[in-house]
Amino acid sequence: MKLNGDLQDMFPLMLILGLVASTIAWPIDNFDVFDYGATGFGEVDDSQAFVNAWRDACNAETEGEAGVIVPEVGTFLLNPIMFYGPCNPQIIHFMILGTIIAPSSPTSWDGLDSSQWIAFKDVTGLNVYGSGLINGQGMLWWDQSCRYHPNKVLNFLSCNEGTLSNIHIVNSPQTHVLIIDSKGFNVDNVMIQSPQNTPNTDGIHIHSSHFVKITNSIIGSGDDCISIGDFTSNIDIANIKCGPGHGISIGSLGKDGEMVQVENIHISDSSFKQTTNGARIKTWQVGQGNVRHVIFENLVFDDVENPIIIDQYYCAVRGMCKEEKTGVKISDVVYKNLYGTSSSKIAINLNCSRYVPCSGISMKNINLVSTQPGNPVTSSCTNAVGTEVGVNPACLRN
Ligand SMILES: *[C@@H]1O[C@H](CO)[C@@H](O)[C@H](O)[C@H]1NC(C)=O
């Protein structure tokens, strides 16, 4: 058989996909969006077919598992869409093998709720996975420089015991993946990409959620690779390749004077390439409450502007917030085995509040040098109390 060029290139891929498909145990009840009238042409709105397939999967009369399938051969245009639970099956699969795209122009969202694009709400035991692509078509949104870009690509709202894996997500108008009000959610092996300098395009944002794990993923977007918001605990982040973007950030916290509760955050075994920050905690002075029991360990920085930073004076415009006597208390933060290069002079910057100082800081085995060989780097630890061993440039000095 003679294959033409394109097919020949595709052939190994098709083999792999075939293998994957045949080794995955298919859910008991499958609902294929093509059976519900999806066109897969990428030009007409396929939302209704998705809603109907979801309705049947979610209501399936099975004790076990059911799944929606988005087939490999197809590009599916979706308008803002909400998949509601609770569902009958204990486990719901949402297998994305093809491509899902958003309307390309912001004006085609007129009259629709553009705060979120694809959302799952109140679904327990949800597994979103597959070799597919989700394209938020953010380009035209980013260009509207003076307008707020509200919509987030993939939203998990009150989804307990869920997973997101293997999916490739690109070009969100705003945050790519939002996990909110959820308990027990694992993200593994995803790839998230948007161009550098796109506004507010966080990779993954976690808010009001507990026991969330994010592992083995590659995230490069214009904003934070991962950001952790108010009311979060037991968050485990490991094996992330972050960059370009703003790094992995706890915060910003307490923006509107909230009582912040952020604890047991573990960020490890990750690398940062050409990001503005590495290990970051940022809080607004008007916030209250706590950030505590945070561990940053085994991190490598390559040409990062602020490899280690706490900013308790975070403000929309630097220097424009007047000094307050309030703040979010930051305590018990461990920095351990952190290495690499800083593109700015201050490689370690703990800028803690005069009124609510940082305490229980522990630094061990840190070596940061300038991206430009031979240039010295310095550190600045203000209102931060703790101990350090083997830290270069030395910061806590006691
Ligand atoms: C700490 O924050 C204050 C207030 O934003 C700022 O003026 C100062 O330059 C910061 N210090 C460092 C070392 O970044």
The ligand as a MOL file (V3000), in Angstrom:
LIG
                    3D

  0  0  0     0  0            999 V3000
M  V30 BEGIN CTAB
M  V30 COUNTS 14 14 0 0 0
M  V30 BEGIN ATOM
M  V30 1 C 8.9400 45.8320 49.5760 0
M  V30 2 O 7.6340 46.3700 49.2900 0
M  V30 3 C 7.5750 47.7680 49.3290 0
M  V30 4 C 6.1230 48.1750 49.1440 0
M  V30 5 O 5.6580 47.7450 47.8920 0
M  V30 6 C 8.4910 48.3610 48.2820 0
M  V30 7 O 8.4610 49.7630 48.3370 0
M  V30 8 C 9.9000 47.8230 48.4630 0
M  V30 9 O 10.7200 48.2570 47.4190 0
M  V30 10 C 9.9210 46.3180 48.5310 0
M  V30 11 N 11.2390 45.8390 48.8490 0
M  V30 12 C 11.9360 45.0300 48.0450 0
M  V30 13 C 13.2920 44.6440 48.5130 0
M  V30 14 O 11.4770 44.5960 47.0090 0
M  V30 END ATOM
M  V30 BEGIN BOND
M  V30 1 1 1 2
M  V30 2 1 1 10
M  V30 3 1 2 3
M  V30 4 1 3 4
M  V30 5 1 3 6
M  V30 6 1 4 5
M  V30 7 1 6 7
M  V30 8 1 6 8
M  V30 9 1 8 9
M  V30 10 1 8 10
M  V30 11 1 10 11
M  V30 12 1 11 12
M  V30 13 1 12 13
M  V30 14 2 12 14
M  V30 END BOND
M  V30 END CTAB
M  END
